Amino acid sequence: MLLVCDVGNTNLVFGIYEKESLKYSFRLSTDPLRTSDEYGMFVKMLIEHEGYSFKDVDDVIISSVVPEVMHSLENFALKFCKKKPYIVGPGIKTGINIKYNNPAQVGADRIVNATAVFEKYKSNAIIIDFGTATTFCSLSKEGDYLGGLITPGIIISADALFSNTSKLPKIEIKKPNFVVSKDTVGAMQSGIYYGYVGLVDRIVSEMLNELNWKEYKVIATGGLSQLIVEESNHSIIIDKTLTLEGLKIIYEKNKA
C-alpha cells in the first residue's frame, strides 16, 4: 500500500492507497512539536483499526507547507514504515510547468492540486482550495501553472472577528437562515458566509476575464468547499480528495 501525507497549516491528512483506490483517510492536528514516535503511535492505532499495519506500507510520499514538521515526519517514515519518503519539492517530477516569477515560492499543496487537476480533468482550470488560507490557482490545459491568488481562510477570518473585538462571540460557520439578521451571531454568520460566496464569485469572474478561456472547469477542494460552492453563481466541481490523489499521481511519476 501507499501511504500519502498532506501537511497543512491546521491539519495533517494521511491517506492509504491500494493500487488506484483510496481506501482510508484520517486527520491529525498539525503540531510542530509532535515527535516521530508520537506520529508512529497515532498512525499505528488508526491504520490497525482498518486492518493494516506498517508492514503493509510499500512507500510514503509527503507534501507539506509547514517546514517545522518535516524532520519528525521523515523520521517517522524511516523508523516505522522502513521507507525513505518521497517529498514534494524541488527536483520531484509533477508534469506541471510553473510559470511563476520564483517557482520555489509556490506552495507544495498548490502544486499537488494542480498535478491532480491536470491528470484528471485535462482542461483549463481554476482550482480553489478552502484551507487555512483560501487559494485560487490557474492551470492551462497544457499543464502550465499560471499563478493565482491567496486570501484569508474562512475560519481564520471568523476567528479574527472573535479575537480582535470585545463583544463578538466565536461562531459556527454555516449558512444563515437570513441575509439580514436580527441577532449578533446570525449577523456574523451572514457576513462570513455571503462575504465568502461573493469573494469566490468575484475572484473567479475576474480570473476568467483575464485568462480569456473559452472552455474551462472550476474545481474546489477543502473542508468547507461544499458549504460555499452550493451558493455560487459559477458551476464548480467539488473534489474532496484532490490533494491526496495528486500525491498518488506524483508518486507514480517518481517511483523507482
ABEGO torsion letter per residue (X at the ends): XBBBBBBBAABBBBBBBBEABBABBBBBBBBAABBAAAAAAAAAAAAAAAGBBAAABABBBBBBABAAAAAAAAAAAAAAAGBBBBBBEBGBBAGBBBBBABAAABBAAAAAAAAAAAAAAGBBBBBBBBBABBBBBBBBAAGBBAEEBBBBBAAAAAAAAAAABAABBBBBBBBBABABBABAAAAAAAAAAAAAAAAAAAAAAAAAAAAGBABBBBBBBEAAAAAAAAABABBBBBBAAAAAAAAAAAAAAABX
